[in-house]
Amino acid sequence: MKKVKFRKKHKQILIYTGIAILIIFFLYILIMPRIKKGDASYGQVHNISQDSIEFLYDLTYEKDGKVVHDTQIYDKFLEIINNSRKFILFDMFLFGSDDRPAFRNISDEVTNALLQKKKENPDIIIYFITDEMSVIYSIYNGSHFDLLSKNGINVIYTSKNKPYLERKTYPVQNSLKYMKSNLNHRKLIVADNDSKIVSLVTSANTHDPSSDYSNVAFYVTDKIWKDIYETEKQTAEINDPELDYFFETFNEPLSEDVKDVSIQTLNDAAMIDSLIIEIDKTTLGDSIDIANFYLFNLKVKAALIKASKRGVNISLILDKNLNLFGEKQFGYPNQPVAQDLIKESNGQISVRWYKTRKEQFHSKMVVIRTKKGVIVFLGSSNLSEKRVFGYNLETDIKIIADSSSKIIKDIDAYFARISENIDGEYTQSYEEGKDTSVFQRIRYEFESFMKSISL
């Protein structure tokens, strides 16, 4: 009798599960436009000296039982603002604060630095470009953007996202809305600095709840500012003859330094296109290192598995995806993706988890080491379909340099530090942090199927 009841109950669970999947399927069809490959714009390939580029990072980790924060990126943002005289072009996805405790009130710091700069020099031209998603933070402590606008700083919204301006959270509604969103996901600043124009492209948001996240950045003092400005000018529809004239008449200082680093900006879908091409070129003995917050791109996943079977050494450091915007994520999507990569490569692909607490390992970087040189991709793009293929505005940098160059040695030291737990506890093995939840797997297989028929 008990067996009959158990079978009946089991059958009911399967029926209800099937109905739920069908409802989700039809909701998905109704709200999710066909994923089409978005615009991919490429900046010019420039050659710069090793001294013209710097690798920066923020890390949150444990040492001797205490949480430690190594911060470089936010300080560089403030340095760039403070050193400017003529103009500042700032594009930031998330900017503001909420009622969660923050490691650093970076939104206030940046706002105050911009206001102080405008007060000291009323003639300076400042553009603050952002996604309208940031407006949601005005319900907590007033709007930074209103304050900036009232003091002569040009604030431009480059997407049409209208977030729910209520303190209550609606996870289902917000999730469905987020699936439809086209986001300005860029994180960068360009400004003059004495006789140069400098650029910072990063994975970091100047956003209080994100202030303890681990991130990466490139700080560049040559060339690429032209390509970034042209992209931002088009995106934000900037019509500023005075700023145009400044750029047209700006003469970069001549340098006799050896220009042995190739650099290029990649916008929107361009990063993923270029990345897959470079992965597909790898051969036996090459290596690929990935440090990323999200890895859910079917083409990247397939390219990595194929590369591992060619004898390419592949190592990944991933966020555990335990939370997103203060809500629990339960390991999705990186946990099932990591399982597949290890299984389908017969254990040849190595995965380590970054040991987060309530923060995120938010870095977005891929390093490909070949016999001809080292290729690095770094910027705002996650390795996920939705955030790359035609949905988001992104800016990334691609560099090619010799393995003996300072920039590559600095990046090598970063990977060694976090993967080998040098002078702190950063990462753990795949086995220590794995989660093989059945519901995670079902969701992953469903979304993978939907992506495959949409692409």
C-alpha positions in Angstrom: 0.0 0.0 0.0 2.8 2.4 0.9 4.5 1.6 -2.4 1.3 2.5 -4.3 1.0 5.8 -2.4 4.6 6.6 -3.0 4.2 5.9 -6.8 1.1 8.1 -6.9 2.9 10.9 -5.1 5.9 10.5 -7.3 3.7 10.6 -10.4 2.0 13.9 -9.2 5.4 15.5 -8.6 6.5 14.6 -12.2 3.2 16.0 -13.6 3.5 19.3 -11.7 7.2 19.5 -12.7 6.2 19.0 -16.3 3.5 21.7 -16.1 5.9 24.1 -14.5 8.5 23.5 -17.3 5.9 24.1 -20.0 4.8 27.3 -18.3 8.4 28.5 -18.2 8.9 27.5 -21.8 5.9 29.5 -23.1 6.9 32.5 -20.9 10.4 32.3 -22.4 9.0 32.2 -26.0 6.7 35.2 -25.3 9.3 37.5 -23.7 12.6 36.4 -25.2 13.4 37.7 -28.6 15.4 35.5 -30.9 19.0 36.0 -30.0 20.7 37.4 -33.0 24.4 38.3 -33.3 24.8 41.9 -32.4 27.0 44.6 -33.7 30.7 43.9 -33.4 32.9 47.0 -33.8 36.7 46.8 -33.7 39.1 49.6 -32.9 42.3 50.1 -34.9 45.2 47.9 -34.0 47.8 50.2 -32.4 51.4 49.5 -31.3 52.4 50.9 -28.0 55.3 50.6 -25.6 55.3 48.4 -22.5 55.4 51.5 -20.3 52.1 52.7 -21.9 50.0 50.0 -20.3 49.5 48.8 -16.8 47.6 45.8 -15.4 45.6 46.6 -12.3 43.4 44.4 -10.0 41.3 44.5 -6.9 41.2 41.3 -4.7 39.2 40.3 -1.6 40.6 37.3 0.2 41.5 35.8 3.6 44.8 35.9 5.3 45.5 34.6 8.8 41.7 34.3 9.4 41.0 38.0 8.4 39.4 39.4 5.3 41.8 41.5 3.3 41.1 44.0 0.4 43.8 44.9 -2.1 42.5 47.8 -4.1 44.1 49.4 -7.1 41.3 50.1 -9.6 39.1 52.6 -7.6 42.2 54.6 -6.6 43.1 54.8 -10.3 39.7 56.1 -11.2 40.0 58.9 -8.6 43.6 59.6 -9.7 42.4 60.1 -13.3 39.7 62.5 -12.3 42.0 64.5 -10.1 44.7 64.8 -12.8 42.3 65.9 -15.6 42.2 69.5 -16.8 40.3 69.6 -20.1 37.8 66.7 -20.1 36.5 63.5 -18.5 34.4 60.9 -20.3 33.0 58.3 -17.8 30.8 55.4 -18.8 29.6 53.2 -15.9 27.0 50.4 -15.9 26.2 50.6 -12.2 26.6 53.6 -9.9 25.0 54.2 -6.6 24.3 52.6 -3.2 21.5 50.7 -1.4 20.9 49.7 2.2 23.4 46.9 2.2 26.6 47.5 4.1 29.5 48.4 1.7 33.2 48.1 2.0 33.7 51.5 0.3 31.3 54.3 -0.6 32.9 54.6 -4.0 29.9 56.3 -5.6 30.1 59.2 -3.2 33.9 59.3 -3.7 33.6 59.6 -7.5 30.7 62.1 -7.3 32.6 64.3 -4.9 35.7 64.1 -7.0 33.8 65.1 -10.1 32.0 68.0 -8.3 35.3 69.2 -6.9 36.9 69.1 -10.3 34.0 71.1 -11.8 34.2 73.6 -9.0 37.9 74.1 -9.4 37.6 74.3 -13.2 34.2 75.3 -14.5 35.3 75.0 -18.1 36.2 71.4 -17.9 33.9 69.2 -20.1 32.5 66.1 -18.2 30.3 63.4 -19.6 28.8 60.8 -17.3 27.3 58.0 -19.3 25.3 55.2 -17.7 22.6 52.6 -18.0 19.2 53.6 -16.6 19.3 50.6 -14.3 21.5 52.8 -12.0 18.5 55.0 -11.4 17.1 52.4 -9.0 19.6 53.5 -6.4 18.0 56.9 -6.1 15.3 55.4 -3.9 17.9 54.7 -1.2 20.0 57.9 -0.8 18.8 60.3 -3.4 20.2 60.5 -6.9 23.9 61.1 -7.6 22.9 61.9 -11.2 20.6 64.8 -10.2 23.4 66.3 -8.1 25.9 65.9 -11.0 23.5 67.4 -13.5 22.7 70.4 -11.3 26.4 71.2 -11.2 27.0 71.3 -14.9 28.0 67.7 -15.6 26.4 66.0 -18.6 24.6 62.8 -17.6 23.5 60.6 -20.4 21.4 57.4 -20.3 22.2 55.0 -23.1 19.5 52.4 -22.7 15.8 52.3 -22.1 15.6 50.1 -19.0 13.0 51.3 -16.5 13.7 49.6 -13.3 11.1 49.1 -10.6 11.6 52.1 -8.3 10.4 50.2 -5.1 12.4 48.9 -2.2 10.6 45.6 -2.3 12.2 42.9 -4.5 10.3 41.0 -7.0 12.7 38.2 -8.1 10.4 36.6 -10.7 9.4 39.9 -12.3 12.9 41.2 -12.2 14.3 38.0 -13.7 11.9 38.1 -16.6 12.5 41.8 -17.2 16.3 41.2 -17.0 16.0 38.6 -19.7 14.6 41.3 -22.1 17.0 44.0 -21.1 19.6 45.6 -23.4 22.2 46.9 -21.0 25.0 49.4 -21.3 27.4 47.2 -19.4 30.6 49.2 -20.1 33.0 50.3 -17.3 35.6 52.9 -18.4 37.0 56.4 -18.1 39.0 58.5 -20.5 40.5 61.9 -19.6 43.5 64.1 -20.3 46.5 64.0 -18.1 49.2 66.7 -18.7 50.4 66.0 -22.3 48.6 62.7 -22.6 45.1 61.2 -22.8 44.6 58.2 -20.6 42.1 55.4 -20.6 41.0 52.8 -18.0 38.9 49.8 -19.1 37.8 47.5 -16.4 35.4 44.8 -15.1 34.7 46.9 -12.0 31.6 49.0 -11.4 32.0 52.1 -9.2 29.1 50.9 -7.2 29.0 50.7 -3.4 27.5 47.1 -3.1 30.2 46.0 -5.6 33.1 47.8 -3.8 34.6 44.6 -2.3 34.4 42.6 -5.5 37.5 41.2 -7.1 38.1 42.8 -10.5 40.8 43.5 -13.2 41.6 46.5 -15.4 44.0 47.9 -18.0 45.3 51.5 -17.6 46.6 52.8 -21.0 48.4 56.1 -21.6 48.5 55.9 -25.4 46.4 55.6 -28.6 43.2 53.7 -27.8 41.4 56.8 -26.4 40.6 57.8 -30.0 38.6 54.5 -30.6 36.9 54.7 -27.2 35.8 58.3 -27.8 34.4 57.5 -31.2 32.4 54.6 -29.8 31.1 56.6 -26.9 30.3 59.6 -29.1 28.1 57.4 -31.3 26.5 55.4 -28.4 25.7 58.5 -26.3 24.9 60.7 -29.3 27.4 63.3 -28.1 27.4 66.5 -30.3 30.2 68.6 -28.8 32.2 70.8 -31.3 34.5 72.0 -28.5 35.4 68.5 -27.4 35.8 67.4 -31.1 38.1 70.3 -31.7 40.2 69.4 -28.7 40.7 65.9 -30.0 41.3 66.9 -33.5 44.1 69.3 -32.5 45.6 67.2 -29.8 49.1 66.1 -30.5 50.4 63.1 -28.6 54.0 63.4 -27.4 56.6 61.7 -29.6 58.3 58.7 -28.0 61.4 56.7 -28.9 60.3 53.8 -26.8 60.0 50.4 -28.6 56.4 49.8 -29.4 56.2 46.1 -28.8 52.6 45.7 -27.5 49.7 45.4 -29.9 46.4 46.8 -28.5 42.9 47.0 -29.8 39.5 47.9 -28.4 36.6 45.4 -29.0 33.0 46.6 -28.6 29.8 44.7 -28.0 29.9 41.3 -29.7 33.5 41.8 -31.0 35.2 40.3 -28.0 33.5 36.9 -28.2 34.1 36.7 -32.0 37.8 37.5 -31.6 38.2 35.2 -28.6 36.8 32.1 -30.3 39.0 32.8 -33.4 42.1 32.9 -31.1 41.0 29.8 -29.1 40.5 27.8 -32.4 44.1 28.7 -33.5 45.7 27.1 -30.4 47.8 24.0 -30.8 49.5 21.4 -28.7 51.6 23.0 -26.0 49.7 26.3 -25.9 47.8 27.3 -22.8 44.6 29.2 -21.9 43.9 30.8 -18.5 40.5 32.2 -17.7 39.3 34.3 -14.7 35.7 35.0 -15.1 32.5 35.8 -13.2 30.1 34.1 -15.7 30.9 31.3 -18.2 27.8 30.3 -20.1 28.5 30.7 -23.8 27.9 27.5 -25.8 30.4 28.4 -28.5 33.2 29.3 -26.0 32.5 26.1 -24.1 32.7 24.0 -27.3 35.9 25.8 -28.4 37.6 25.1 -25.1 36.7 21.4 -25.1 38.0 21.1 -28.7 41.2 22.9 -27.7 41.8 20.6 -24.7 41.6 17.6 -27.1 44.3 19.2 -29.2 46.6 19.2 -26.2 46.1 22.8 -25.1 46.5 23.3 -21.3 43.4 25.1 -20.0 42.8 26.4 -16.5 39.8 28.3 -15.2 39.2 30.3 -12.0 35.5 31.0 -11.7 33.1 32.6 -9.3 30.8 30.2 -7.5 27.8 32.3 -8.5 26.4 32.2 -5.0 24.7 35.7 -5.2 23.7 38.3 -7.8 22.6 41.8 -6.8 22.0 40.6 -3.2 19.9 37.6 -4.2 21.0 33.9 -4.0 22.1 32.3 -7.3 22.8 28.8 -5.9 25.9 28.2 -8.2 24.2 28.9 -11.5 25.5 28.8 -14.2 29.2 28.2 -13.5 28.6 24.9 -11.5 27.0 22.9 -14.3 29.3 24.5 -16.9 32.4 23.5 -14.9 31.0 19.9 -14.6 30.6 19.7 -18.4 34.0 21.1 -19.2 35.8 18.6 -16.9 33.7 15.7 -18.0 33.8 16.4 -21.8 37.6 17.1 -21.7 38.2 13.8 -19.8 39.6 15.9 -16.9 42.1 17.8 -19.0 40.5 21.2 -18.2 41.3 22.4 -14.7 38.7 24.4 -12.7 39.3 26.2 -9.4 36.7 28.3 -7.5 37.4 31.7 -6.0 36.6 31.6 -2.3 34.1 34.4 -2.0 32.0 35.3 1.1 29.1 37.6 0.2 31.1 39.4 -2.6 31.8 38.2 -6.1 34.9 37.2 -8.1 33.9 39.7 -10.8 37.0 39.6 -13.0 36.6 39.1 -16.8 39.9 38.1 -18.4 41.2 35.4 -20.8 44.9 34.8 -21.4 46.1 32.7 -24.4 49.7 31.7 -24.4 51.0 30.6 -27.9 54.4 30.0 -29.4 54.1 33.4 -31.2 53.1 35.5 -28.2 50.6 36.0 -25.5 47.0 37.3 -26.2 45.0 38.9 -23.4 41.3 39.8 -23.4 40.1 42.1 -20.6 37.1 44.3 -20.0 33.4 44.3 -19.3 32.2 41.2 -21.1 31.1 38.1 -19.3 31.5 34.9 -21.3 27.7 34.4 -21.7 25.5 34.6 -24.7 23.0 37.1 -23.4 25.7 39.5 -22.3 27.6 39.4 -25.5 25.5 38.5 -28.5 23.7 41.7 -29.4 22.2 42.5 -26.0 24.7 44.5 -24.2 27.0 47.4 -24.9 30.5 46.2 -23.9 34.0 47.5 -24.2 37.0 45.2 -23.9 40.7 45.4 -24.8 42.8 42.9 -26.6 46.5 43.0 -26.4 49.3 40.8 -27.9 52.7 40.9 -26.3 55.8 38.9 -25.7 55.9 36.5 -22.7 58.9 38.4 -21.4 57.1 41.8 -21.4 56.3 43.5 -18.1 52.6 43.5 -18.7 52.5 39.7 -19.3 54.8 39.1 -16.3 52.4 41.1 -14.1 49.4 39.1 -15.4 51.3 35.8 -14.9 52.0 36.8 -11.3 48.3 37.6 -10.7 47.3 34.1 -11.9 50.0 32.4 -9.9 49.0 34.3 -6.8 45.4 33.4 -6.8 45.7 29.9 -8.2 48.5 28.8 -5.9 47.2 30.8 -2.8 50.4 32.8 -2.5 50.4 35.0 0.6 46.6 34.4 1.2 43.7 32.2 0.6 42.1 33.0 -2.7 40.9 29.8 -4.4 39.9 26.2 -3.7 39.9 23.0 -5.9 36.9 22.1 -8.0 36.1 19.1 -5.7 36.1 21.3 -2.6 33.6 23.8 -4.0 31.5 21.7 -6.5 27.7 21.6 -6.3 25.9 18.9 -8.3 22.3 20.0 -7.7 19.7 18.3 -9.9 17.6 21.4 -10.2 20.7 23.4 -11.3 21.3 20.8 -14.0 17.7 20.8 -15.2 17.7 24.6 -15.5 21.1 24.6 -17.3 20.0 21.9 -19.8 16.7 23.8 -20.5 18.4 27.2 -21.0 21.2 25.5 -23.1 18.5 24.0 -25.4 16.7 27.4 -25.7 20.0 29.1 -26.6 20.9 26.5 -29.2 17.6 26.9 -31.0 17.7 30.7 -30.8 21.2 31.2 -32.1 
